[in-house]
Amino acid sequence: MMHERRQPLFRVYFFLALCLVALYVLMAYWQSGAFGFPLDDAWIHQVYARNLGTRFEFSFFAGQPSAGSTSPLWAILLGVGYAVRIDFRVWTLGLGIIFLAASGLMTQRVMNLVSDDARLANWFAPLLMISEWHMVWAAASGMEIVLFVFLALALVEAFFAKRSALWLGLLAGGLTLTRPEGVLLAALVGLGLLVQRRQALWSARSLRSLFAYALMFFLLLAPYWMFNLQTSGTLLPNTFYAKSAEYAELTQANFLARWLSLYRQPLIGAQILLLPGLGYASYYFVRHRAWEKVLPALWIVFLPLLYAWRLPVEYQFGRYMMPLIPFVMIYGSVGTKLLFEKISWRVLRRAWGMTIAVLHVAFVFLGANFYAQSVAIVNCEMIAVANFTRANLPQGVFIAAHDIGAQEYFDSQHPMLDMAGLVSPEVIPFIRDEAKLKAWMIARDARYAIFFPTWYPQLARDETFVEIFSTGCSVTRGMGEENLRVYKLQ
């Protein structure tokens, strides 16, 4: 009976996800006249996937194994499309739609385990999550975000439903292979297993279960860790250390302010009206000593804490914090329902509910415009520069670049140095020292450099760097930003 019900529900979720992603992609195509992604990082994933699917190697530069990907599982899934020769655009968007719809299904399953309201669980929460503008943006972005969301929800659902420890460990490992910070939710679920088994903590059965969970997790992660150690000498990918070094100065601000600021972007939308419900649901579960239901909600607290400590950035619509949104909606929906049961004034309940609905729909269309603008900028900046260098620069000369995704995808005939350190980890110790970056480029025989002038103001003013091309993109200038430049090193 439950299986029969889930099939039509998933069809509804899939159809909604398909329509919304299509809306975002079509609006972006209408504005820029070409397909694209809203982030250069999406093209980094495509480079890894192309090499994996066509050369069967995990590399950014062909023939050079690289530990620069923070999402090997996403690269593998994208690589399947290249291996079977499906158009990368169709395959990437298809994966985004599937995982967005699957996240809706997991939202429904989690809701059924924390709430006895079928309409709330089957319709309100899943449809709200699927149509939330950050989630649609993520599904159309070419990034790993919706895969990460799906696995996080699946892990929590399996934990609530008391599924086998091996299955939990498999999900926790997959989550961490999608984003390294997945280890935090994996640890919370491990703690949750102790809470679930508090009556027989030291029994042989309990110990076997916890051991199986940890063993499956580490077995899944071991090949990735060994690959990183072999290629870069570190357990985590180069990207982790590069971004931490690049934004290290941001960690000097007040920690509490950094932590709270990270909630700003993921709460832009109707979900901000669910915050009272989120607070009340947390209080309700604590009061009723439903500790296992409280622990996954701590993800909402601890993920921003982790980023406030190491990488306090909220750019690109807060993409690192987007995995919080489904949990805000789940706990916020449960708590809002409980609050509505306590509010006798029906007008207030209806006004609150209608405001959520209207605000949510409005942000669906606002989000489509945000997405289209981001795609237009990447197309007319990074892709335009890659097309210029491919057509105009001498073949085989070294190019130093800060944004390397579209550059390598569309111009692989020029060897490249990565000024951001993702695939050139030797720059990480001096990543913000422009004098040392210049010396490094000269020592590595770079003939050209690509960067935004405000990122490297000293280099932009240095007589060694002579500007030979600027995109002149009006979209970027219209948003008050500068254009990407190509410099020749004299």
Secondary structure, 3 states (H helix, E strand, C coil): CHHHHHHHHHHHHHHHHHHHHHHHHHHHHHHHCCCCCCCHHHHHHHHHHHHHHHHCCCEEECCEECCCCCCHHHHHHHHHHHHCCCCHHHHHHHHHHHHHHHHHHHHHHHHHHHCCCHHHHHHHHHHHHHHCHHHHHHHCCCCCHHHHHHHHHHHHHHHHCCCCHHHHHHHHHHHHHHCCCHHHHHHHHHHHHHHHCHHHCCCHHHHHHHHHHHHHHHHHHHHHHHHHHHHHCCCCCHHHHHHHHHCHHHHHCCHHHHHHHCCCCCCCCHHHHHHHHHHHHHHHHHHCCCHHHHHHHHHHHHHHHHHHHHCCCCHHHHHHHHHHHHHHHHHHHHHHHHHHHHCCCHHHHHHHHHHHHHHHHHHHHHHHHHHHHHHHHHHHHHHHHHHHHHHHCCCCCEEEECCCHHHHHHCCCCCEEECCCCCCHHHHHHCCCHHHHHHHHHHCCEEEEEECCCCCHHHHHCCCEEEEEECCCHHHHHCCCCCCEEEEEC
